[in-house]
Amino acid sequence: MDNRPIGVFDSGVGGLTVVKEIMKELPKENIVYFGDTARVPYGSKSKQTVIKFSIENTILLLNHNVKMIVVACNTSSSVSLEILKKNFRVPIIGVIEPGAKEAVRFNKNNRIGVIGTKGTIASGAYETEIHKLKRNIKVLSQSCPLFVPVVEEGWTQTDVAKKIAEIYLSPLKKSNIDTLILGCTHYPLLKNQVAKVLKGVRLVDSAKALALQVRGILDAQNMACAGNTKPKLQVLVSDEPASFAKIGAKFLGRKIKSVKKVQVNV
């Protein structure tokens, strides 16, 4: 048994949707979350920059004595996960593989859609992972950069969100997909709008699948928390803690008691 916390990082606030699912699946586990709010967004940055930031985020979490690291950011997962695994000894997992597996499991007509940031879509990471599982699936991808600010402004139920969703999802609607991967941690908050446009399409939230994978790794390696004390969630950010706490509550589904600003080593 291992009572050290699980480390989770994202470019900003969206990774709290992953934390929410981990807390549901593993209610005894302590968690340290780092949102790199000073350098968000990652989706529009170069591969080299995202890799650099991901390594720095990993080091920061290891300095908080975490037992494993969850890369909650789709962009980081798509370009830096294998590098992180090679350079650090703790178990490290990302959101791409669990999401791809879940999509393939549900898919019936060999046509899967993926929406994400420009960086995630450009990497082709979901296509690669899906084709490892089943070669003949056609993957149709669409970047949706305006979804993130819409969510962070709290406009998910507005006509603005509806119109943006209609424009972005129109090509996917015409392509006859039956499964869609929400390839960004912000996107679960837009599920209702996406479902209205893509009626009958199964939506895959990588966060839920990822939480199950975290549990599997901890059980397999005998690393689950054995403590009976109330688990702690420590939230760290690189900028604007007050703003993060307010927005983050929407993602986590509950009030965040404390957010601490920290310095990322650069």
Number of C-alpha atoms within 10 A of each C-alpha: 12 15 16 18 24 26 27 28 30 29 28 25 27 27 27 27 25 29 27 19 19 24 17 12 15 18 13 19 23 21 22 21 25 29 27 25 19 14 14 16 18 25 23 14 14 11 17 11 12 24 21 13 20 27 17 15 24 22 15 20 22 17 9 13 14 21 21 23 27 25 29 32 29 29 35 29 24 27 21 21 22 13 12 22 14 9 9 14 10 13 15 21 23 26 30 31 22 21 25 26 19 20 25 20 11 15 17 13 12 16 19 28 28 26 23 25 22 17 24 28 23 15 14 15 20 26 21 17 19 23 16 11 14 13 12 10 17 16 19 18 23 20 20 20 18 13 22 20 12 20 21 18 9 13 15 21 14 11 11 12 19 18 13 17 21 17 11 19 20 14 14 20 16 9 12 16 23 22 26 27 23 23 31 30 25 25 23 21 21 20 15 13 21 23 15 13 19 23 10 11 19 17 21 25 24 29 28 21 21 26 22 15 18 23 15 13 16 19 13 10 11 11 16 23 20 11 13 8 9 10 17 12 19 17 23 23 25 19 19 13 19 13 10 21 20 12 18 24 15 19 23 20 11 10 13 17 10 12 20 16 17 14 12 14 9 6
